[in-house]
């Protein structure tokens, strides 16, 4: 299905979200450094955990609200709300005020806005695109996101530390423009039958909706294989989620200024901040270029070995980072890190489908997100760990968690191969 055949809602979103994601990635990767400098590593790590707790709750509420109040309504509310949050963040870093506390509050609200936006955006695609074309449409949105991940950090590495107020102000304006455009140029896609159902039925309220969804996650305790899958995913998440947490803080403290290349008498140098921007762009570029190729390659191997080797390579990348301060070794570590990511990006959903009984597939996919929600809540603890153990031991602990994840995956697949009908 070609883009010109898309529903207008998706065409508008594709362009608008590209600019929004690009501006967001000029800011987000450098927030761990910002909060670590302002509050110290230990406090910054705990604050980021608190922020993620609010984002997880907002994600649950966002799904409920998207079904009750409409997709477009939630997209507009989330975009405008995120814009005001970044405006508050800009004010907290303005010539008139310097307030890290207010900046953290604004960042938390902005994160909640993104969590409210996500469920509605995915539901809108499902509403307007026939099932056989949905994977292609999701892939195009995913590709534009990764292009934003490439472009954003390159500019953000300079702008965030030198022109923070102006950058945050631009992000706020772009968010508000996106919300306005969505309001003016998109239509509601929530089926009228669903709206009528909500009008007939008594609402359980937001807390009731959250409680119901949390209760459904209890399915993992009834399925041993799925429980192992989630546990392994949570352990593995402690590694790949350090891309925006521990790694930027480590690079800032490891690289002061380093010459990485020389051409015609001119030297190219990087600092800790700019080197992280380069590595993050490397990750995004490799993901954008090789996702489909590596996914097809991985289908030739048994899933047991794909998951196991992905976890092992994540651990290896963690061990490479602290052994040197040489920039090009960090580039190698990021290449290993990204390859580990791409090995499983296309096979995870397929395996969940195999585990899930057909009548419970929705619950399984919802519960599978616990790998990331719980993992995201725990991952920021790596920052205060560096104050307790140092970078070397922290990276080693993360590597061991990745190796443990691989062992659990291997054990899970051994059980699955013996008893595919595990329920």
C-alpha positions as CSV (number, residue, x, y, z in Angstrom):
1,X,0.0,0.0,0.0
2,X,1.6,3.3,-1.2
3,X,1.6,6.4,1.0
4,X,-0.5,8.3,-1.6
5,X,-3.3,5.7,-0.9
6,X,-3.2,6.3,2.9
7,X,-6.0,7.9,4.8
8,X,-5.3,11.7,5.2
9,X,-5.0,11.3,9.0
10,X,-1.9,9.1,8.5
11,X,-0.3,11.4,5.9
12,X,-0.7,14.4,8.2
13,X,0.7,12.4,11.2
14,X,3.6,11.0,9.2
15,X,4.9,14.5,8.4
16,X,4.0,16.1,11.8
17,X,5.4,13.3,13.9
18,X,8.7,13.2,12.0
19,X,9.3,16.8,13.0
20,X,8.1,16.2,16.5
21,X,10.2,13.1,17.0
22,X,13.3,14.9,15.6
23,X,12.9,17.8,18.0
24,X,12.2,15.4,20.9
25,X,15.4,13.4,20.2
26,X,17.4,16.7,20.3
27,X,16.5,16.8,24.0
28,X,15.7,13.4,25.4
29,X,19.1,11.6,25.1
30,X,20.8,14.3,27.1
31,X,18.5,14.5,30.0
32,X,20.3,11.9,32.0
33,X,23.4,14.1,31.8
34,X,21.4,17.2,32.7
35,X,19.8,15.6,35.8
36,X,23.0,13.9,36.9
37,X,24.8,17.3,36.8
38,X,22.0,19.1,38.7
39,X,21.0,16.6,41.3
40,X,23.9,14.1,41.5
41,X,23.9,10.6,40.1
42,X,22.0,8.9,42.9
43,X,19.2,11.4,43.1
44,X,19.0,11.6,39.3
45,X,18.6,7.9,39.0
46,X,15.8,7.8,41.5
47,X,14.0,10.8,39.9
48,X,14.1,9.1,36.5
49,X,12.5,6.0,38.1
50,X,9.7,8.1,39.5
51,X,9.2,9.8,36.2
52,X,8.9,6.4,34.5
53,X,6.3,5.2,37.0
54,X,4.1,8.2,36.0
55,X,4.6,7.4,32.3
56,X,3.6,3.8,32.8
57,X,0.4,4.9,34.6
58,X,-0.3,7.4,31.8
59,X,0.1,4.7,29.2
60,X,-2.6,2.6,30.8
61,X,-4.9,5.6,31.1
62,X,-4.1,6.6,27.5
63,X,-5.4,3.3,26.2
64,X,-8.6,3.6,28.2
65,X,-9.2,7.3,27.0
66,X,-8.4,6.5,23.4
67,X,-11.3,4.0,23.4
68,X,-13.7,6.2,25.3
69,X,-13.0,9.7,24.1
70,X,-11.6,9.1,20.6
71,X,-8.3,8.7,18.9
72,X,-8.0,12.3,17.5
73,X,-9.1,13.8,20.8
74,X,-6.3,12.1,22.7
75,X,-3.7,12.9,20.0
76,X,-4.6,16.6,20.2
77,X,-4.7,16.7,24.0
78,X,-1.4,14.8,24.3
79,X,0.4,17.0,21.8
80,X,-0.9,20.3,23.2
81,X,-0.2,19.0,26.8
82,X,3.3,18.0,25.8
83,X,3.9,21.4,24.2
84,X,2.9,23.2,27.4
85,X,5.2,20.8,29.4
86,X,8.2,21.7,27.2
87,X,7.3,25.4,27.5
88,X,7.5,25.0,31.3
89,X,10.8,23.1,30.8
90,X,12.1,26.0,28.7
91,X,11.0,28.5,31.4
92,X,12.9,26.4,34.0
93,X,16.1,26.9,31.9
94,X,15.5,30.5,30.8
95,X,17.3,33.8,31.4
96,X,14.7,34.5,34.1
97,X,14.8,31.2,36.0
98,X,17.1,28.3,36.6
99,X,15.1,25.6,38.4
100,X,16.1,21.9,38.0
101,X,13.2,20.8,40.1
102,X,10.7,22.6,37.9
103,X,12.6,21.1,34.9
104,X,12.1,17.6,36.2
105,X,8.4,18.2,36.8
106,X,8.0,19.5,33.3
107,X,10.0,16.5,31.9
108,X,7.7,14.1,33.8
109,X,4.6,15.8,32.4
110,X,6.1,15.7,28.9
111,X,6.8,12.0,29.3
112,X,3.2,11.4,30.4
113,X,2.0,13.3,27.3
114,X,4.0,10.9,25.1
115,X,2.5,7.9,26.9
116,X,-1.0,9.3,26.4
117,X,-0.3,9.8,22.7
118,X,1.1,6.3,21.9
119,X,-2.0,4.1,22.3
120,X,-4.3,6.4,20.3
121,X,-1.7,6.7,17.5
122,X,-1.5,2.9,17.2
123,X,-5.3,2.5,17.4
124,X,-5.8,5.1,14.6
125,X,-3.7,3.1,12.2
126,X,-5.6,-0.1,13.0
127,X,-8.9,1.8,12.5
128,X,-8.2,3.0,9.0
129,X,-5.7,0.5,7.4
130,X,-6.8,-3.0,6.3
131,X,-5.1,-5.8,8.3
132,X,-3.0,-7.0,5.4
133,X,-1.4,-3.6,5.0
134,X,-0.9,-2.7,8.6
135,X,2.6,-4.1,9.1
136,X,3.8,-2.0,6.1
137,X,2.3,1.2,7.6
138,X,3.8,0.5,11.0
139,X,7.1,-0.2,9.4
140,X,7.1,3.2,7.6
141,X,6.3,5.0,10.8
142,X,9.0,3.0,12.6
143,X,11.5,4.0,9.8
144,X,10.7,7.7,10.1
145,X,11.2,7.5,13.9
146,X,14.6,6.0,13.4
147,X,15.6,8.7,10.9
148,X,14.6,11.2,13.6
149,X,16.8,9.3,16.1
150,X,19.7,9.7,13.6
151,X,19.2,13.4,12.9
152,X,18.0,14.7,16.3
153,X,21.0,13.8,18.5
154,X,23.4,15.3,16.1
155,X,21.9,18.7,16.5
156,X,21.0,18.1,20.1
157,X,24.6,17.4,21.1
158,X,25.4,21.0,20.4
159,X,22.1,22.8,21.0
160,X,21.1,21.2,24.3
161,X,24.2,22.3,26.1
162,X,24.7,25.7,24.5
163,X,21.2,26.8,23.6
164,X,19.0,24.8,25.9
165,X,16.3,27.5,26.4
166,X,15.9,28.2,22.7
167,X,15.9,24.4,21.9
168,X,13.2,23.6,24.5
169,X,11.1,26.6,23.3
170,X,11.3,25.2,19.7
171,X,10.2,21.7,20.8
172,X,7.3,23.3,22.7
173,X,6.2,25.2,19.6
174,X,6.5,22.2,17.3
175,X,4.4,20.1,19.8
176,X,1.6,22.7,19.8
177,X,1.7,23.1,16.1
178,X,1.3,19.3,15.7
179,X,-1.7,19.4,18.0
180,X,-3.3,22.2,16.1
181,X,-2.7,20.5,12.7
182,X,-4.2,17.2,14.0
183,X,-7.2,19.1,15.3
184,X,-7.8,20.9,11.9
185,X,-6.8,18.3,9.4
186,X,-7.6,14.9,10.8
187,X,-10.9,13.1,11.5
188,X,-12.0,10.9,14.4
189,X,-11.6,7.2,13.6
190,X,-13.1,5.7,16.7
191,X,-16.0,3.6,15.4
192,X,-19.5,5.0,16.1
193,X,-20.5,1.7,17.6
194,X,-17.9,2.0,20.3
195,X,-19.0,5.6,21.1
196,X,-22.6,4.4,21.3
197,X,-21.5,1.6,23.6
198,X,-19.8,4.0,26.0
199,X,-22.8,6.2,26.0
200,X,-25.0,3.2,27.0
201,X,-22.8,1.7,29.6
202,X,-21.8,3.2,33.0
203,X,-18.2,4.2,33.0
204,X,-15.9,2.4,35.5
205,X,-13.7,5.5,35.8
206,X,-10.0,6.0,35.1
207,X,-8.9,4.1,38.2
208,X,-11.2,1.2,37.4
209,X,-9.8,1.0,33.9
210,X,-6.3,1.0,35.2
211,X,-7.1,-1.7,37.8
212,X,-8.7,-3.9,35.2
213,X,-5.7,-3.7,32.9
214,X,-3.3,-4.4,35.7
215,X,-5.4,-7.4,36.7
216,X,-5.2,-8.8,33.2
217,X,-1.4,-8.8,33.5
218,X,-1.9,-11.6,36.0
219,X,-2.0,-14.0,33.0
220,X,1.8,-14.3,33.2
221,X,1.5,-16.1,36.5
222,X,-0.6,-18.8,34.9
223,X,1.9,-19.6,32.1
224,X,5.4,-20.7,33.2
225,X,6.9,-20.2,29.7
226,X,5.5,-16.8,29.4
227,X,6.6,-15.9,32.9
228,X,10.2,-16.9,31.9
229,X,9.9,-14.8,28.7
230,X,8.9,-11.7,30.7
231,X,11.6,-12.2,33.4
232,X,14.3,-12.6,30.7
233,X,12.9,-9.5,28.9
234,X,13.1,-7.4,32.1
235,X,16.7,-8.5,32.8
236,X,17.7,-7.8,29.2
237,X,16.0,-4.4,29.3
238,X,18.5,-3.3,31.9
239,X,21.1,-3.5,29.1
240,X,19.5,-1.9,26.1
241,X,17.7,0.8,28.1
242,X,21.1,2.2,29.1
243,X,21.4,3.8,25.7
244,X,19.7,6.9,27.1
245,X,20.8,6.6,30.7
246,X,24.2,5.2,31.7
247,X,26.0,5.5,28.4
248,X,25.7,9.3,28.0
249,X,26.8,9.9,31.6
250,X,29.7,7.5,31.1
251,X,30.8,9.2,27.9
252,X,30.6,12.7,29.4
253,X,32.9,11.7,32.2
254,X,35.2,9.5,30.1
255,X,35.9,11.8,27.1
256,X,37.0,15.4,27.7
257,X,38.1,16.2,24.2
258,X,39.5,13.6,21.8
259,X,40.8,13.8,18.2
260,X,39.1,11.1,16.2
261,X,40.3,11.8,12.7
262,X,42.5,14.2,10.7
263,X,42.0,15.3,7.1
264,X,44.2,17.7,5.1
265,X,45.7,19.2,8.2
266,X,42.4,19.5,10.0
267,X,41.5,17.5,13.1
268,X,38.1,16.3,13.9
269,X,37.5,16.2,17.7
270,X,34.6,15.1,19.9
271,X,33.6,15.7,23.5
272,X,31.7,13.4,25.7
273,X,28.4,15.0,24.7
274,X,29.1,15.1,21.0
275,X,30.4,11.5,21.0
276,X,27.1,10.3,22.5
277,X,25.2,12.2,19.8
278,X,27.3,10.4,17.2
279,X,26.8,7.0,18.8
280,X,23.1,7.5,19.1
281,X,22.9,8.5,15.5
282,X,25.0,5.4,14.6
283,X,22.4,3.2,16.4
284,X,19.5,4.9,14.6
285,X,21.1,4.7,11.2
286,X,22.0,1.0,11.6
287,X,18.4,0.3,12.7
288,X,16.9,2.2,9.8
289,X,19.2,0.5,7.2
290,X,19.4,-3.1,8.4
291,X,16.2,-3.9,10.4
292,X,14.5,-5.8,7.5
293,X,17.7,-7.5,6.3
294,X,18.8,-8.8,9.7
295,X,15.2,-9.9,10.5
296,X,15.0,-12.0,7.4
297,X,18.4,-13.4,8.1
298,X,17.5,-14.4,11.6
299,X,14.4,-16.4,10.4
300,X,16.9,-19.0,9.1
301,X,18.0,-19.9,12.6
302,X,16.2,-21.5,15.5
303,X,14.6,-18.9,17.8
304,X,16.4,-20.4,20.8
305,X,19.8,-19.4,19.4
306,X,18.6,-16.0,18.1
307,X,17.4,-14.9,21.6
308,X,20.4,-16.5,23.4
309,X,23.0,-14.9,21.1
310,X,21.2,-11.5,21.2
311,X,21.5,-11.5,25.0
312,X,25.1,-12.6,24.9
313,X,26.0,-9.8,22.4
314,X,24.2,-7.2,24.6
315,X,26.4,-8.4,27.5
316,X,29.6,-8.2,25.3
317,X,28.8,-4.6,24.3
318,X,28.5,-3.7,28.0
319,X,31.9,-5.2,28.7
320,X,33.5,-3.3,25.8
321,X,32.5,0.2,26.9
322,X,34.4,0.5,30.2
323,X,37.7,-1.1,29.0
324,X,38.9,2.0,27.1
325,X,38.4,5.7,26.6
326,X,39.0,5.5,22.8
327,X,36.2,6.8,20.8
328,X,36.4,4.3,18.0
329,X,36.1,1.4,20.5
330,X,32.9,3.0,21.6
331,X,31.7,2.9,18.0
332,X,32.5,-0.8,17.8
333,X,30.6,-1.4,21.1
334,X,27.6,0.4,19.7
335,X,27.7,-1.7,16.5
336,X,27.6,-4.9,18.7
337,X,24.8,-3.3,20.8
338,X,22.7,-2.5,17.7
339,X,23.2,-5.9,16.1
340,X,22.0,-7.5,19.3
341,X,18.9,-5.3,19.2
342,X,18.2,-6.1,15.5
343,X,18.5,-9.8,16.0
344,X,15.2,-10.1,17.9
345,X,13.3,-7.0,16.8
346,X,11.4,-9.0,14.2
347,X,10.9,-12.4,15.9
348,X,9.7,-11.3,19.4
349,X,6.1,-10.7,18.3
350,X,6.0,-13.9,16.3
351,X,7.0,-15.9,19.4
352,X,4.4,-14.2,21.6
353,X,1.8,-15.3,19.1
354,X,3.1,-18.9,19.4
355,X,2.9,-18.8,23.2
356,X,-0.6,-17.3,23.3
357,X,-3.8,-19.2,22.9
358,X,-5.9,-17.6,20.1
359,X,-8.6,-16.5,22.5
360,X,-6.0,-14.8,24.9
361,X,-3.7,-13.3,22.3
362,X,-4.6,-9.7,23.2
363,X,-3.9,-10.3,26.9
364,X,-0.6,-11.9,26.1
365,X,0.5,-9.0,23.9
366,X,-0.5,-6.5,26.6
367,X,1.3,-8.5,29.4
368,X,4.4,-8.8,27.2
369,X,4.8,-5.0,27.5
370,X,5.7,-5.6,31.1
371,X,9.2,-6.4,29.8
372,X,9.6,-2.8,29.0
373,X,7.4,-1.0,31.5
374,X,9.1,-2.8,34.5
375,X,12.5,-2.7,32.8
376,X,12.1,1.1,32.2
377,X,11.3,1.6,35.9
378,X,14.4,-0.2,37.1
379,X,16.9,0.8,34.5
380,X,17.7,4.3,35.9
381,X,19.1,2.7,39.0
382,X,22.3,2.2,37.0
383,X,23.1,5.9,37.4
384,X,23.3,5.9,41.3
385,X,25.1,2.5,41.0
386,X,28.1,4.2,39.4
387,X,28.4,6.3,42.6
388,X,28.5,3.1,44.7
389,X,30.5,0.8,42.5
390,X,32.1,2.9,39.7
391,X,31.5,2.6,36.0
392,X,33.5,-0.6,35.5
393,X,31.5,-2.7,38.0
394,X,28.2,-1.2,36.9
395,X,28.8,-2.2,33.3
396,X,29.9,-5.6,34.5
397,X,26.7,-6.1,36.5
398,X,24.7,-5.1,33.5
399,X,26.6,-7.6,31.3
400,X,25.9,-10.3,33.9
401,X,22.2,-9.5,33.8
402,X,22.2,-9.8,30.0
403,X,24.0,-13.2,30.2
404,X,21.4,-14.3,32.8
405,X,18.7,-13.2,30.4
406,X,20.2,-15.4,27.7
407,X,20.3,-18.4,30.0
408,X,16.7,-18.0,30.9
409,X,15.7,-17.6,27.2
410,X,17.6,-20.8,26.4
411,X,15.9,-22.7,29.3
412,X,12.5,-21.4,28.2
413,X,13.0,-22.6,24.6
414,X,14.2,-26.0,25.9
415,X,10.9,-26.3,27.8
416,X,8.9,-25.0,24.8
417,X,10.4,-27.5,22.4
418,X,9.5,-30.3,24.7
419,X,5.9,-29.2,25.2
420,X,4.7,-26.6,22.6
421,X,1.1,-27.0,24.0
422,X,2.2,-25.7,27.4
423,X,-1.1,-24.6,28.8
